Amino acid sequence: MGLPVEMLERSFDLVAPRGEDLVNHLYANVFARAPSALSLFSEADMTRQKKMVLQILIMLRKSLRNLDAIVPALQSLGARHARYGVLPEHYPVVGSALLEAMATVGGDEWEPAYTTAWAGAYGVVQDVMLSGVPTETGGVVIR
């Protein structure tokens, strides 16, 4: 079964004009759900970090019709995240935080079907990123 590309595009286009709000909500949600995640960002320039996350989301939006083209970039991103201490169990926390952030920013125009579509898309991205992670990783466990 393929992803509902048109729905993903339409829903991302709804929240994209408020991209800064989106990433602010994303990180607020992650840190509220998993305060231990703060230690992963102790050395990070959060302004730069948020810009990079937004750029990745925009890249994903632009690549929805040809996801195979971004597989190497996502695998490399997964490997880098592992080096920073991100563990496989962190991904669902970020995924649910992202879905909540998108719904918040989308407001009354956000449809439940959009959340379902993005949950599927995030699952694909998560799996591809994790396929680039070395088997042995260390880091902070988010609970």
C-alpha positions as CSV (number, residue, x, y, z in Angstrom):
1,M,0.0,0.0,0.0
2,G,1.4,3.4,-1.0
3,L,1.2,6.6,0.9
4,P,-1.6,9.1,0.3
5,V,0.8,11.6,-1.4
6,E,-1.8,14.2,-2.3
7,M,-3.2,14.3,1.2
8,L,0.4,14.5,2.6
9,E,1.2,17.4,0.3
10,R,-2.0,19.2,1.0
11,S,-1.7,18.9,4.8
12,F,2.0,19.9,4.8
13,D,1.2,22.9,2.7
14,L,-1.4,23.9,5.3
15,V,1.3,24.0,8.1
16,A,4.3,25.1,6.1
17,P,3.6,28.8,6.2
18,R,3.9,28.5,10.0
19,G,7.1,26.3,9.9
20,E,8.7,28.1,12.8
21,D,5.7,27.5,15.0
22,L,5.7,23.9,13.8
23,V,9.3,23.2,14.9
24,N,8.8,25.1,18.1
25,H,5.8,23.0,19.0
26,L,7.6,19.9,17.9
27,Y,10.5,20.5,20.3
28,A,8.2,21.6,23.1
29,N,6.2,18.4,22.7
30,V,9.4,16.2,22.7
31,F,10.8,17.8,25.8
32,A,7.4,17.7,27.6
33,R,7.1,13.9,26.8
34,A,10.7,13.1,27.4
35,P,12.6,15.6,29.6
36,S,15.7,13.4,29.4
37,A,15.9,14.3,25.7
38,L,17.2,17.8,26.7
39,S,20.6,16.2,27.3
40,L,20.8,15.2,23.7
41,F,20.7,18.9,22.8
42,S,22.9,20.3,25.6
43,E,25.5,21.4,23.0
44,A,23.1,22.2,20.2
45,D,22.4,25.6,18.8
46,M,18.6,25.2,18.9
47,T,17.9,28.0,16.4
48,R,20.0,26.2,13.9
49,Q,18.6,22.8,14.9
50,K,15.1,23.9,14.4
51,K,16.0,25.3,10.9
52,M,17.6,22.0,10.0
53,V,14.5,20.0,11.0
54,L,12.2,22.3,9.0
55,Q,14.5,21.9,6.0
56,I,14.3,18.1,6.4
57,L,10.5,18.3,6.5
58,I,10.5,20.5,3.4
59,M,12.8,18.1,1.7
60,L,10.5,15.2,2.6
61,R,7.5,17.2,1.3
62,K,9.2,17.8,-2.0
63,S,10.2,14.2,-2.3
64,L,6.9,12.5,-1.5
65,R,6.4,11.5,-5.2
66,N,9.9,9.9,-5.3
67,L,10.9,8.8,-1.9
68,D,13.5,6.4,-3.3
69,A,15.6,9.5,-4.2
70,I,16.0,10.5,-0.6
71,V,16.7,7.1,0.9
72,P,20.5,7.6,1.1
73,A,20.1,11.0,2.7
74,L,17.6,9.6,5.3
75,Q,19.9,6.6,6.0
76,S,22.8,9.0,6.5
77,L,20.7,11.1,8.8
78,G,19.8,8.1,10.9
79,A,23.5,7.2,11.2
80,R,24.3,10.7,12.3
81,H,21.5,10.7,14.8
82,A,22.9,7.5,16.3
83,R,26.3,9.1,16.7
84,Y,24.6,11.9,18.6
85,G,23.0,9.4,21.0
86,V,19.6,9.0,19.5
87,L,18.2,5.5,20.0
88,P,15.5,3.6,18.1
89,E,13.1,4.1,20.9
90,H,13.4,7.8,20.6
91,Y,11.8,7.8,17.1
92,P,8.2,7.1,18.2
93,V,8.4,9.9,20.8
94,V,9.5,12.3,18.1
95,G,6.8,11.0,15.7
96,S,4.0,11.5,18.1
97,A,5.4,15.0,19.0
98,L,5.5,15.9,15.3
99,L,1.9,14.7,14.7
100,E,0.7,16.7,17.6
101,A,2.6,19.8,16.5
102,M,1.2,19.5,13.0
103,A,-2.4,19.2,14.3
104,T,-1.8,22.2,16.6
105,V,-0.4,24.4,13.9
106,G,-3.0,23.2,11.4
107,G,-5.8,24.2,13.8
108,D,-9.4,23.8,12.7
109,E,-8.3,23.0,9.1
110,W,-6.3,20.0,10.2
111,E,-8.3,16.8,9.6
112,P,-7.9,13.5,11.5
113,A,-7.1,11.8,8.2
114,Y,-4.0,14.1,7.9
115,T,-2.7,12.7,11.2
116,T,-3.2,9.2,10.0
117,A,-1.5,9.9,6.7
118,W,1.5,11.5,8.5
119,A,1.8,8.7,10.9
120,G,2.2,6.4,7.9
121,A,4.7,8.7,6.3
122,Y,6.7,9.1,9.5
123,G,6.8,5.3,9.9
124,V,8.4,5.0,6.5
125,V,10.9,7.7,7.3
126,Q,11.7,6.2,10.7
127,D,12.3,2.8,9.1
128,V,14.6,4.2,6.5
129,M,16.5,6.3,9.0
130,L,16.9,3.3,11.3
131,S,18.2,1.2,8.4
132,G,21.2,3.5,8.3
133,V,22.0,3.0,12.0
134,P,24.8,0.8,13.0
135,T,23.7,-2.2,15.2
136,E,25.5,-1.0,18.3
137,T,24.4,2.4,19.5
138,G,24.7,4.2,22.7
139,G,22.9,7.2,24.1
140,V,20.2,8.5,26.4
141,V,17.1,6.4,26.7
142,I,13.9,8.5,26.5
143,R,11.1,7.1,28.6
